[in-house]
Amino acid sequence: MAGNSQRRNRRNAGSKKGASVGTGGHSRKALQGKGPTPPGEARKGHPKQRAANAALKRERDAKSRAGMRRSGAGSRSGRGGAGAAELVVGRNSVVEALQGGVPATALYVQQFIDTDDRVREAFQAANERGVPLMEAPRPQLDQMTGGLNHQGLVLQVPPYEYAHPDDLLEGAADSGQDALIVALDGVTDSRNLGAVVRSAAAFGAHGVVIPERRAAGMTAGAWKTSSGAAARLPVARATNLTRALEAYQKAGLMVVGLAADGEAEIGDLDALTGPVVIVAGSEGKGLSRLVSETCDLRVRIPMPGRTESLNAGVAAGVVLYEAARLRAKR
């Protein structure tokens, strides 16, 4: 029994801890609480956060779709609605847009940009036109442009304010002249649209009508090609071009379509002296079937050369010149 007691005493003696070395306060922070658990919406990977992010994305998509709907024409109030805003990116493109009179609301400049001749030209053109300069970090410009090679310069172009097709009739009536309107069917090249706007302004037309869908709009490229004429001549956008032409017919205008196989030549067309709508189609497909059937008359431009067709900008310019020449004789 005595031996057992001695063994127990030795075990107990060996299990006693001696004095421990202090931490010096290094573990004090580890003992502090981390505060209340954040809500699920603020916790990365939490189902509530994923649901909140999905709801936010749906809201942004809905606003984007609403903005696209508002950009369409067909509204009778005011100028008929605004198009979508546009960004011009890259040093050469920005300089050309600023010098070409393209409207702009701001010029975004990358922080710590390396200046060269094009950058200095952009700054000078923006200052001369009173366009605000906005400095932004590169990640922000990358996000704005969707990762395009912006080279440190991004020009913001405001939405174009389209007219309603009826506004062009009112403009002709206010001028005391017979209406002269150009309509484009299926023209998807913005430079062609800009060329038509320039020719229409030069030869005394009262405006240009384009379809809302599947057609070029008044982008920065169209503005530049118009050489400033887009600031003087209204461009209307129709929800349905065929119905817009039918409305013009009811208002007393003759609808004349340009077609390579037209039954008359423009030199024999007296209709150009009265209220008229000149309709030009795309270079590849020409007039669509419904638009062609809506026209009161289809005319062709005689071409002794081997060229089979002209693009919309050139064809419209030829007919507008003929209209201006005939009207000047009255």
Kinemage of the C-alpha trace (Angstrom):
@kinemage 1
@onewidth
@group {chain A} dominant
@subgroup {mainchain}
@vectorlist {calphas} color= white
{ca met a 1} P 0.000 0.000 0.000
{ca ala a 2} L 2.844 2.313 0.840
{ca gly a 3} L 4.376 1.676 -2.555
{ca asn a 4} L 1.146 2.578 -4.348
{ca ser a 5} L 0.843 5.811 -2.409
{ca gln a 6} L 4.386 6.790 -3.289
{ca arg a 7} L 3.790 6.130 -6.986
{ca arg a 8} L 0.621 8.284 -6.918
{ca asn a 9} L 2.502 11.084 -5.250
{ca arg a 10} L 5.247 10.963 -7.884
{ca arg a 11} L 2.672 11.134 -10.719
{ca asn a 12} L 0.896 14.036 -9.134
{ca ala a 13} L 4.139 15.862 -8.619
{ca gly a 14} L 5.100 15.410 -12.299
{ca ser a 15} L 1.777 16.719 -13.580
{ca lys a 16} L 2.002 20.073 -11.865
{ca lys a 17} L 2.702 22.955 -14.255
{ca gly a 18} L 5.353 25.408 -13.534
{ca ala a 19} L 5.245 29.149 -14.200
{ca ser a 20} L 4.452 29.892 -17.875
{ca val a 21} L 6.274 32.522 -19.934
{ca gly a 22} L 4.125 35.615 -20.565
{ca thr a 23} L 3.107 36.747 -24.071
{ca gly a 24} L 3.798 40.390 -23.459
{ca gly a 25} L 0.329 41.308 -24.779
{ca his a 26} L 0.951 39.976 -28.285
{ca ser a 27} L -2.211 37.833 -28.185
{ca arg a 28} L -4.455 40.567 -26.879
{ca lys a 29} L -6.042 41.209 -30.291
{ca ala a 30} L -6.768 37.545 -30.736
{ca leu a 31} L -8.870 37.687 -27.606
{ca gln a 32} L -10.970 40.622 -28.859
{ca gly a 33} L -14.402 39.969 -30.408
{ca lys a 34} L -15.001 40.539 -34.126
{ca gly a 35} L -18.330 42.256 -33.619
{ca pro a 36} L -21.758 41.113 -34.725
{ca thr a 37} L -22.063 38.801 -37.715
{ca pro a 38} L -22.742 40.916 -40.864
{ca pro a 39} L -26.015 40.379 -42.687
{ca gly a 40} L -26.119 37.760 -45.418
{ca glu a 41} L -26.281 40.414 -48.168
{ca ala a 42} L -22.822 41.667 -47.112
{ca arg a 43} L -21.155 38.266 -46.827
{ca lys a 44} L -19.263 37.124 -49.910
{ca gly a 45} L -20.687 33.936 -51.382
{ca his a 46} L -23.738 33.968 -49.136
{ca pro a 47} L -27.018 32.991 -50.906
{ca lys a 48} L -28.603 36.290 -49.891
{ca gln a 49} L -25.712 38.235 -51.438
{ca arg a 50} L -25.996 36.269 -54.682
{ca ala a 51} L -29.739 36.938 -54.739
{ca ala a 52} L -29.180 40.661 -54.126
{ca asn a 53} L -26.591 40.855 -56.922
{ca ala a 54} L -28.945 39.071 -59.299
{ca ala a 55} L -31.760 41.500 -58.433
{ca leu a 56} L -29.436 44.462 -59.015
{ca lys a 57} L -28.400 43.065 -62.410
{ca arg a 58} L -32.043 42.593 -63.405
{ca glu a 59} L -32.778 46.186 -62.408
{ca arg a 60} L -29.863 47.497 -64.460
{ca asp a 61} L -30.900 45.415 -67.482
{ca ala a 62} L -34.460 46.715 -67.183
{ca lys a 63} L -33.216 50.310 -67.099
{ca ser a 64} L -31.009 49.629 -70.118
{ca arg a 65} L -33.926 48.180 -72.087
{ca ala a 66} L -36.104 51.121 -71.074
{ca gly a 67} L -33.424 53.511 -72.307
{ca met a 68} L -33.273 51.685 -75.632
{ca arg a 69} L -37.047 51.946 -75.972
{ca arg a 70} L -36.929 55.641 -75.184
{ca ser a 71} L -34.302 56.086 -77.882
{ca gly a 72} L -36.748 55.024 -80.597
{ca ala a 73} L -38.752 57.427 -82.762
{ca gly a 74} L -42.487 57.608 -83.128
{ca ser a 75} L -43.100 59.967 -80.240
{ca arg a 76} L -44.989 62.976 -81.474
{ca ser a 77} L -43.852 65.203 -78.644
{ca gly a 78} L -40.870 67.473 -79.266
{ca arg a 79} L -38.196 66.179 -81.588
{ca gly a 80} L -39.342 62.585 -81.458
{ca gly a 81} L -36.995 61.060 -78.918
{ca ala a 82} L -33.305 60.732 -78.319
{ca gly a 83} L -30.992 58.069 -79.630
{ca ala a 84} L -28.434 56.217 -77.580
{ca ala a 85} L -25.354 57.961 -76.226
{ca glu a 86} L -22.093 57.062 -77.935
{ca leu a 87} L -18.422 56.920 -77.036
{ca val a 88} L -15.633 57.734 -79.480
{ca val a 89} L -12.387 56.047 -78.415
{ca gly a 90} L -8.788 56.329 -79.562
{ca arg a 91} L -6.628 59.378 -80.128
{ca asn a 92} L -7.094 59.725 -83.888
{ca ser a 93} L -10.850 59.126 -83.749
{ca val a 94} L -11.323 61.601 -80.895
{ca val a 95} L -9.340 64.336 -82.633
{ca glu a 96} L -11.211 63.830 -85.919
{ca ala a 97} L -14.568 63.914 -84.130
{ca leu a 98} L -13.718 67.105 -82.254
{ca gln a 99} L -12.353 68.838 -85.330
{ca gly a 100} L -15.282 67.577 -87.448
{ca gly a 101} L -17.893 69.306 -85.309
{ca val a 102} L -19.315 66.169 -83.710
{ca pro a 103} L -21.242 67.282 -80.605
{ca ala a 104} L -19.660 66.218 -77.336
{ca thr a 105} L -20.509 66.506 -73.660
{ca ala a 106} L -17.150 65.500 -72.153
{ca leu a 107} L -13.641 64.398 -73.032
{ca tyr a 108} L -12.352 61.764 -70.606
{ca val a 109} L -8.576 61.784 -70.223
{ca gln a 110} L -6.590 59.040 -68.553
{ca gln a 111} L -4.617 60.088 -65.485
{ca phe a 112} L -0.874 60.480 -66.078
{ca ile a 113} L -1.351 60.140 -69.841
{ca asp a 114} L 1.713 60.392 -72.059
{ca thr a 115} L 1.041 63.449 -74.196
{ca asp a 116} L 1.852 63.461 -77.880
{ca asp a 117} L 0.749 65.630 -80.810
{ca arg a 118} L -2.684 63.958 -81.045
{ca val a 119} L -3.355 64.362 -77.343
{ca arg a 120} L -2.402 68.041 -77.493
{ca glu a 121} L -4.642 68.496 -80.546
{ca ala a 122} L -7.521 66.881 -78.664
{ca phe a 123} L -6.993 69.199 -75.688
{ca gln a 124} L -6.855 72.254 -77.947
{ca ala a 125} L -9.986 71.299 -79.913
{ca ala a 126} L -11.899 70.527 -76.726
{ca asn a 127} L -10.883 73.849 -75.163
{ca glu a 128} L -11.858 75.781 -78.289
{ca arg a 129} L -15.296 74.169 -78.285
{ca gly a 130} L -15.803 74.378 -74.542
{ca val a 131} L -15.939 70.598 -74.058
{ca pro a 132} L -15.218 69.743 -70.405
{ca leu a 133} L -12.098 67.676 -69.667
{ca met a 134} L -12.648 64.864 -67.170
{ca glu a 135} L -9.621 63.073 -65.706
{ca ala a 136} L -10.205 59.394 -64.941
{ca pro a 137} L -8.043 56.393 -63.993
{ca arg a 138} L -7.364 53.787 -66.639
{ca pro a 139} L -9.598 51.100 -65.038
{ca gln a 140} L -12.565 53.458 -65.271
{ca leu a 141} L -11.924 54.123 -68.972
{ca asp a 142} L -11.481 50.391 -69.569
{ca gln a 143} L -14.860 49.780 -67.967
{ca met a 144} L -16.528 52.610 -69.907
{ca thr a 145} L -15.300 51.332 -73.267
{ca gly a 146} L -15.699 47.636 -72.620
{ca gly a 147} L -11.975 47.017 -72.844
{ca leu a 148} L -11.435 48.781 -76.186
{ca asn a 149} L -8.057 50.316 -76.971
{ca his a 150} L -8.971 53.874 -75.994
{ca gln a 151} L -5.321 55.085 -75.790
{ca gly a 152} L -6.258 57.311 -72.866
{ca leu a 153} L -8.907 59.406 -74.661
{ca val a 154} L -12.665 58.829 -74.659
{ca leu a 155} L -15.138 61.341 -76.115
{ca gln a 156} L -18.743 61.214 -74.947
{ca val a 157} L -21.252 62.056 -77.692
{ca pro a 158} L -24.773 62.998 -76.512
{ca pro a 159} L -27.842 61.169 -77.817
{ca tyr a 160} L -29.148 62.551 -81.101
{ca glu a 161} L -32.558 64.192 -80.857
{ca tyr a 162} L -34.550 62.737 -83.751
{ca ala a 163} L -37.495 64.547 -85.294
{ca his a 164} L -40.899 62.999 -85.973
{ca pro a 165} L -41.737 62.490 -89.677
{ca asp a 166} L -44.591 64.997 -89.351
{ca asp a 167} L -42.120 67.656 -88.211
{ca leu a 168} L -40.592 67.695 -91.687
{ca leu a 169} L -43.968 68.589 -93.209
{ca glu a 170} L -44.364 71.397 -90.707
{ca gly a 171} L -40.915 72.690 -91.556
{ca ala a 172} L -41.780 72.780 -95.264
{ca ala a 173} L -45.059 74.563 -94.536
{ca asp a 174} L -43.285 77.164 -92.398
{ca ser a 175} L -40.859 77.848 -95.240
{ca gly a 176} L -43.698 78.286 -97.734
{ca gln a 177} L -42.219 75.665 -100.061
{ca asp a 178} L -43.365 72.342 -101.412
{ca ala a 179} L -42.005 69.572 -99.243
{ca leu a 180} L -38.818 67.878 -100.427
{ca ile a 181} L -37.970 64.912 -98.190
{ca val a 182} L -35.507 62.037 -98.509
{ca ala a 183} L -36.274 58.613 -97.016
{ca leu a 184} L -33.715 55.836 -96.670
{ca asp a 185} L -34.750 52.184 -96.770
{ca gly a 186} L -32.283 49.679 -95.335
{ca val a 187} L -29.186 51.893 -95.432
{ca thr a 188} L -26.908 50.568 -92.703
{ca asp a 189} L -23.725 52.552 -93.349
{ca ser a 190} L -23.640 55.656 -91.153
{ca arg a 191} L -21.319 57.374 -93.631
{ca asn a 192} L -23.945 56.985 -96.354
{ca leu a 193} L -26.492 58.532 -94.013
{ca gly a 194} L -24.166 61.427 -93.319
{ca ala a 195} L -23.592 61.949 -97.047
{ca val a 196} L -27.352 61.993 -97.695
{ca val a 197} L -27.876 64.541 -94.913
{ca arg a 198} L -25.159 66.721 -96.412
{ca ser a 199} L -26.655 66.543 -99.924
{ca ala a 200} L -30.183 67.123 -98.616
{ca ala a 201} L -29.082 70.261 -96.804
{ca ala a 202} L -27.124 71.498 -99.823
{ca phe a 203} L -30.069 71.160 -102.254
{ca gly a 204} L -32.798 72.597 -100.055
{ca ala a 205} L -34.534 69.460 -98.722
{ca his a 206} L -36.589 69.719 -95.563
{ca gly a 207} L -35.284 66.612 -93.839
{ca val a 208} L -34.347 62.945 -93.963
{ca val a 209} L -36.392 60.004 -92.673
{ca ile a 210} L -34.822 56.728 -91.557
{ca pro a 211} L -36.347 53.553 -90.077
{ca glu a 212} L -35.996 52.883 -86.384
{ca arg a 213} L -34.682 49.337 -86.808
{ca arg a 214} L -32.102 47.702 -89.067
{ca ala a 215} L -30.778 51.031 -90.317
{ca ala a 216} L -27.916 53.414 -89.653
{ca gly a 217} L -28.488 56.121 -87.081
{ca met a 218} L -26.967 59.505 -86.430
{ca thr a 219} L -23.712 58.298 -84.935
{ca ala a 220} L -20.469 60.228 -84.644
{ca gly a 221} L -19.488 58.846 -88.060
{ca ala a 222} L -22.660 60.189 -89.656
{ca trp a 223} L -22.161 63.563 -87.979
{ca lys a 224} L -18.619 63.795 -89.295
{ca thr a 225} L -19.573 62.799 -92.841
{ca ser a 226} L -22.380 65.354 -92.902
{ca ser a 227} L -19.746 68.099 -92.373
{ca gly a 228} L -21.980 69.922 -89.914
{ca ala a 229} L -25.170 69.663 -91.991
{ca ala a 230} L -26.728 67.446 -89.311
{ca ala a 231} L -26.881 70.500 -87.065
{ca arg a 232} L -29.051 72.341 -89.613
{ca leu a 233} L -31.232 69.624 -91.145
{ca pro a 234} L -33.646 67.493 -89.090
{ca val a 235} L -33.400 63.716 -89.281
{ca ala a 236} L -36.614 61.893 -88.392
{ca arg a 237} L -36.905 58.286 -87.332
{ca ala a 238} L -40.024 56.274 -88.153
{ca thr a 239} L -41.166 53.203 -86.282
{ca asn a 240} L -42.467 51.824 -89.597
{ca leu a 241} L -41.159 53.385 -92.802
{ca thr a 242} L -43.991 52.055 -94.968
{ca arg a 243} L -46.646 53.627 -92.751
{ca ala a 244} L -44.685 56.889 -92.677
{ca leu a 245} L -44.655 56.967 -96.491
{ca glu a 246} L -48.390 56.231 -96.588
{ca ala a 247} L -48.957 59.149 -94.203
{ca tyr a 248} L -46.976 61.397 -96.540
{ca gln a 249} L -49.137 60.241 -99.444
{ca lys a 250} L -52.286 61.153 -97.529
{ca ala a 251} L -50.751 64.595 -96.930
{ca gly a 252} L -50.448 65.089 -100.709
{ca leu a 253} L -46.828 64.117 -101.333
{ca met a 254} L -45.772 61.836 -104.168
{ca val a 255} L -43.485 59.001 -103.116
{ca val a 256} L -40.756 58.355 -105.694
{ca gly a 257} L -38.498 55.338 -105.278
{ca leu a 258} L -35.054 55.010 -106.830
{ca ala a 259} L -34.584 51.651 -108.558
{ca ala a 260} L -32.265 50.385 -111.275
{ca asp a 261} L -35.278 48.900 -113.107
{ca gly a 262} L -37.544 51.908 -112.627
{ca glu a 263} L -40.158 52.648 -115.264
{ca ala a 264} L -39.103 56.296 -115.727
{ca glu a 265} L -35.903 58.338 -115.794
{ca ile a 266} L -35.319 61.245 -113.462
{ca gly a 267} L -34.935 63.639 -116.412
{ca asp a 268} L -38.552 62.985 -117.392
{ca leu a 269} L -39.950 63.343 -113.888
{ca asp a 270} L -42.130 66.403 -113.352
{ca ala a 271} L -43.069 65.177 -109.875
{ca leu a 272} L -39.826 66.581 -108.505
{ca thr a 273} L -41.210 70.089 -108.868
{ca gly a 274} L -44.020 69.430 -106.392
{ca pro a 275} L -44.248 67.982 -102.875
{ca val a 276} L -42.295 64.750 -103.032
{ca val a 277} L -40.518 62.093 -100.999
{ca ile a 278} L -37.437 60.552 -102.628
{ca val a 279} L -36.796 57.031 -101.352
{ca ala a 280} L -33.362 55.432 -101.724
{ca gly a 281} L -32.590 51.828 -100.836
{ca ser a 282} L -29.431 50.037 -99.883
{ca glu a 283} L -26.730 49.455 -102.491
{ca gly a 284} L -26.908 45.691 -102.171
{ca lys a 285} L -30.656 45.030 -101.925
{ca gly a 286} L -32.258 48.237 -103.156
{ca leu a 287} L -35.797 48.985 -102.007
{ca ser a 288} L -37.587 46.439 -99.864
{ca arg a 289} L -40.722 44.856 -101.307
{ca leu a 290} L -43.237 46.719 -99.140
{ca val a 291} L -41.563 50.080 -99.651
{ca ser a 292} L -41.295 49.482 -103.394
{ca glu a 293} L -45.012 48.631 -103.591
{ca thr a 294} L -45.870 51.762 -101.616
{ca cys a 295} L -44.079 54.085 -104.038
{ca asp a 296} L -46.245 56.006 -106.500
{ca leu a 297} L -43.485 55.818 -109.070
{ca arg a 298} L -40.094 54.165 -109.397
{ca val a 299} L -37.402 55.978 -111.346
{ca arg a 300} L -33.923 55.122 -112.509
{ca ile a 301} L -30.800 57.186 -112.968
{ca pro a 302} L -29.424 56.746 -116.505
{ca met a 303} L -25.783 55.648 -116.404
{ca pro a 304} L -23.893 55.274 -119.696
{ca gly a 305} L -20.972 53.669 -117.888
{ca arg a 306} L -20.687 50.111 -116.669
{ca thr a 307} L -21.556 50.852 -113.059
{ca glu a 308} L -24.642 48.836 -112.176
{ca ser a 309} L -25.713 50.779 -109.101
{ca leu a 310} L -24.887 53.774 -106.954
{ca asn a 311} L -24.800 53.886 -103.188
{ca ala a 312} L -27.557 55.769 -101.394
{ca gly a 313} L -25.466 58.868 -100.805
{ca val a 314} L -24.539 59.336 -104.456
{ca ala a 315} L -27.976 58.386 -105.831
{ca ala a 316} L -29.792 60.742 -103.471
{ca gly a 317} L -27.377 63.548 -104.357
{ca val a 318} L -28.039 63.125 -108.087
{ca val a 319} L -31.830 63.218 -107.681
{ca leu a 320} L -31.730 66.097 -105.203
{ca tyr a 321} L -29.664 68.122 -107.659
{ca glu a 322} L -32.225 67.428 -110.378
{ca ala a 323} L -35.040 68.450 -108.043
{ca ala a 324} L -33.281 71.695 -107.139
{ca arg a 325} L -32.628 72.435 -110.832
{ca leu a 326} L -36.249 71.878 -111.851
{ca arg a 327} L -37.623 73.883 -108.951
{ca ala a 328} L -35.355 76.800 -109.737
{ca lys a 329} L -36.993 77.068 -113.186
{ca arg a 330} L -40.474 77.574 -111.825
